[in-house]
Amino acid sequence: MRIYHILLELVIYICIGSLATWLYHRFGKKSLPGKFWVGAFVGTAGAVIISLLASMKDWFTSLMIWLMVPKINGDLYFRINLLAAFIGAILFVYILRRISHNR
């Protein structure tokens, strides 16, 4: 895999994690420890971990590809399952909030 694809996937994961943090903070009306930056880091980690776990199951990968196929001009430019990454980011930001609730 070329370095371009790795960097593109990293940027997409960071964007998904940051978006999940912003949405959680904006609509959940909850504060996070470390404010946006820690939440974005945890959301990005969640996006990566859950996306990788989701790609291990054959049927789940097929379903996600059917739901969201990241193709541009017929070429698959990145292998990120966008839906699974977003769900993972939201889940990890939620867990961060639950862990640090009473601090």
C-alpha positions as CSV (number, residue, x, y, z in Angstrom):
1,M,0.0,0.0,0.0
2,R,1.3,3.4,-0.9
3,I,2.0,6.0,1.8
4,Y,-0.7,8.2,0.2
5,H,-3.4,5.7,1.0
6,I,-2.2,5.3,4.6
7,L,-2.2,9.0,5.1
8,L,-5.6,9.4,3.5
9,E,-7.1,6.7,5.7
10,L,-5.5,8.3,8.8
11,V,-7.0,11.7,7.9
12,I,-10.4,10.0,7.4
13,Y,-10.3,8.3,10.8
14,I,-9.3,11.6,12.4
15,C,-12.2,13.4,10.7
16,I,-14.7,10.7,11.8
17,G,-13.4,10.8,15.4
18,S,-13.5,14.6,15.5
19,L,-17.0,14.7,14.0
20,A,-18.2,12.1,16.5
21,T,-16.8,14.1,19.4
22,W,-18.3,17.3,18.1
23,L,-21.7,15.7,17.6
24,Y,-21.6,14.1,21.1
25,H,-20.7,17.4,22.7
26,R,-23.1,19.5,20.7
27,F,-26.2,17.4,20.9
28,G,-25.5,15.4,24.0
29,K,-24.9,18.6,26.0
30,K,-22.1,16.7,27.9
31,S,-18.6,17.9,28.7
32,L,-15.7,15.6,28.1
33,P,-12.4,15.4,30.1
34,G,-9.8,17.3,28.1
35,K,-12.6,18.9,26.1
36,F,-12.5,18.4,22.4
37,W,-9.0,17.2,21.9
38,V,-9.1,14.2,24.2
39,G,-12.5,13.3,22.9
40,A,-11.3,13.5,19.3
41,F,-8.3,11.3,20.1
42,V,-10.5,8.7,21.8
43,G,-13.1,8.9,19.0
44,T,-10.3,8.4,16.4
45,A,-9.1,5.4,18.4
46,G,-12.6,4.0,18.5
47,A,-13.1,4.5,14.8
48,V,-9.9,2.6,14.0
49,I,-10.5,-0.3,16.4
50,I,-14.1,-0.9,15.6
51,S,-13.5,-0.5,11.9
52,L,-10.7,-3.1,12.1
53,L,-12.8,-5.5,14.2
54,A,-15.8,-5.1,11.8
55,S,-13.6,-6.0,8.8
56,M,-12.8,-9.3,10.4
57,K,-16.2,-10.7,9.8
58,D,-17.0,-11.7,6.2
59,W,-20.7,-11.0,6.2
60,F,-20.4,-7.8,8.1
61,T,-17.8,-6.5,5.6
62,S,-20.1,-7.4,2.7
63,L,-23.0,-5.6,4.3
64,M,-20.9,-2.4,5.0
65,I,-19.5,-2.4,1.5
66,W,-23.0,-2.6,0.2
67,L,-24.1,0.3,2.5
68,M,-21.1,2.5,1.8
69,V,-18.7,1.8,-1.0
70,P,-16.0,4.4,-1.0
71,K,-15.3,4.4,-4.7
72,I,-14.2,7.3,-6.8
73,N,-14.5,6.8,-10.6
74,G,-14.8,3.1,-10.0
75,D,-11.6,2.8,-8.1
76,L,-11.4,1.9,-4.4
77,Y,-9.2,4.6,-3.0
78,F,-9.4,3.7,0.7
79,R,-10.4,0.6,2.6
80,I,-12.1,2.3,5.5
81,N,-15.6,1.1,6.4
82,L,-17.1,4.6,7.1
83,L,-20.2,3.4,8.9
84,A,-18.3,1.1,11.3
85,A,-15.7,3.8,11.9
86,F,-18.3,6.4,12.8
87,I,-20.1,3.9,15.1
88,G,-16.8,3.1,16.8
89,A,-15.9,6.7,17.3
90,I,-19.3,7.5,18.9
91,L,-19.1,4.4,21.1
92,F,-15.6,5.3,22.4
93,V,-16.5,8.9,23.1
94,Y,-19.6,7.7,25.0
95,I,-17.5,5.3,27.0
96,L,-15.0,8.1,27.8
97,R,-17.9,10.2,29.1
98,R,-19.3,7.4,31.2
99,I,-15.8,6.6,32.7
100,S,-15.1,10.2,33.7
101,H,-18.7,11.2,34.7
102,N,-18.1,11.8,38.4
103,R,-14.6,13.4,38.2
